[in-house]
């Protein structure tokens, strides 16, 4: 299996632009998680899905952030409009059912200028 | 807010030595997991210990869990330079397996 796939790996954009991050979970996994990691705040859970349904989005910082999972093999995290404080590494992770180990993707390093 | 808090924040040891790091948490859990992150990479799952387990081994890793003290420890024996990484504990407490991560312990192993 290829593991969790994220794209792009690096994104540099200007403040005010829309940013879309993509994730393909491991086939057969039914839970998907989006995290953000910064030096100041550490690893934060933004939102997680179970069977393509958003379960908890309480970690989404603002309405500028939105996430979708249209099917079991694809999810997006969108930031519109982006701000410099959104600069971080964004990770996607998936797991088979609840309470199991999570498999992380390589992350997308986002820089908003 | 973070559920797990690792201690120490940083650890520097020489190859061959053992490395021990601790994790404390606040609420009841279903399981506790340890992850490793190499610089610039995603997290890699190391070991999962359930709330009804007290100790678990995986290769050179040994994890203990004391639910009465709400704490866990990760021991890496005979460390290698390749063990240089940040180590995170994460607790699963809610019914959906949502993980809450600690701030991590940065381990440096020098040859």
Interface residues (C-beta under 8 A of the other chain):
Chain A: X4 X31 X33 X42 X43 X45 X48 X50 X55 X56 X91 X93 X95 X97 X98 X99 X100 X101 X102 X103 X104 X105 X106 X107
Chain B: X2 X30 X31 X33 X35 X41 X42 X43 X44 X45 X48 X88 X92 X94 X95 X96 X97 X98 X99 X100 X101 X102 X103 X104
